[in-house]
């Protein structure tokens, strides 16, 4: 799986958009970009994933550059409850019966403040 | 709530002992993965089980072993515990009915080895 690079920490004011960048310059054509977050002492929580098109769900938006070498997770209106470590992961599309491991880095610690 | 439950939530063991951690996967999920998360680090993939067979393994020694049962629940066994085995152990369930699905994590078991 391709390696990702994320800033170790970011701050965001409550109510503002949080934009979390991720570099994955060695991503290959069959690899998806996944985002998970982990609130202190809890299990990681799935947020969103995408291949090459921008994606949006009820939690966040994912913007992937045209060359797919980087992406940005956007939390449109950050709240205090969004304070967590955010992990960007790239993973190949898996077929039935093959291992689908997630390779976590150290992530970005997002602190949302009043 | 992800529907993935782990037990126990906390555990203290002595070096050299053996431990068994348990995971009940989300309904309809046939794949279980286990991760170890040391303090301040991202989760590290231990292994994955699919249809009761080990289906991929990370860089962990053989004293880390597992089982998956017909109802898709799973156990992680660690023999000859070492101090460095102290960590949060996470279980994630997913489905291999189609490729590229997200994994849902439990809240983890905090293991302390003294």
Interface residues (C-beta under 8 A of the other chain):
Chain A: X32 X34 X41 X42 X43 X44 X45 X46 X49 X85 X87 X93 X94 X95 X96 X97 X98 X99 X100 X101 X102 X103 X104 X105 X106 X107
Chain B: X2 X4 X31 X33 X35 X40 X41 X42 X43 X44 X45 X48 X50 X51 X55 X56 X58 X88 X90 X92 X94 X96 X97 X98 X99 X100 X101 X102 X103 X104 X105 X106 X107 X108 X110
